[in-house]
């Protein structure tokens, strides 16, 4: 399989992982990118959003914290333009260090700028910015074109200057009032960030916040939002949007809503519309490329990974998929196992999950037992004077084997990896309860939650083993 030619379409997390692993294993790669090198995560997704979220958290703590009785609170002056300058500088730095520089230094990867389109199962047509086409033949191909914000079909929306996550993260403006349509990851992260930077925020949720998660997660996050003054309208949809006199007017099932800015964060849609997938025999219902656990599409010799596929939309899943696809394109046999996949929502408190919820386990015919631990039972939370949130564990009823963990807590994204390892090791809740956990850490909450399957933790001493 050495020296074969692999065409990689895209340059984000999955595409870069595929390209680098393929050349590492002896292949020659041509990487095709139509816009900016680096894809969504570094340019307009994970990196800029987490920078903005962190800045918003600092602003919030300067305005209000659990220690205001002894530390003077001072409402901060927000200079969004300067924050944006700092944000973009780090984005540019990381794009060059982790994408552009690596590609430039690798002689086995040729980068072509242009829009790729399949001619058949072994040929691409690439149109550059000047409208000129060139053909590229390949032995195998990898599709890693990512996704873009999905825009709902709402009357009048297209004629308004609404934001998507991309334009919101690039804006120098903090609107006095911000309406958010959507209640999943991007929606809740940006809603809280803008609220903490000074916007009066209203979230329109078709069902509830993070409706795909366990209800305990949604309820805990909504309570935290309401405590910060973020308005959450559950079971609410907009039927019409108008814009005039610098104001949006939304007609909703909860009545009219007015705001200076509207953010559409209603999911993402795959960037596959221009690829002419049918010519290559690639099955993609609604544009989403179907792959198996070996990242194989319906077309021999063509693999895919990341947000343009039916995989979960996380950059680490995309990168893992790209790497494994490259192994398989170069003679190996690697599969992507998502049975213990962690997910983190970077609100405050954070939301982190892994494995099955009780409902999902029931749908698989598994009888379960579960426990929910309020954070007031975790010493670290008490020491922080911040007991917002819960930790929930789901176990198989007969064996006690841990099946899933859902956490809403400060630094939940850090503690969830311990739960991942426990699931991988097929540990029982008794195993987790018997492990040594460092005292006064949030991750100790996993031990305490596991102990609740057999004990009342309220009756235990501080580091009871």
Beta strands, then each sheet from edge to edge (+ up, - down):
strand 1: 5-9
strand 2: 28-33
strand 3: 109-113
strand 4: 115-120
strand 5: 123-127
strand 6: 133-137
strand 7: 140-143
strand 8: 147-149
strand 9: 177-181
strand 10: 200-204
strand 11: 231-233
strand 12: 238-244
strand 13: 247-252
strand 14: 255-259
strand 15: 261-264
strand 16: 268-270
strand 17: 302-304
strand 18: 343-345
strand 19: 350-355
strand 20: 368-374
strand 21: 390-396
strand 22: 402-409
sheet 1: 3+ 2+ 1+ 7+ 17+
sheet 2: 4+ 5- 6+
sheet 3: 8+ 16-
sheet 4: 11+ 10+ 9+ 15+
sheet 5: 12+ 13- 14+
sheet 6: 18+ 19- 22+ 21- 20+
end
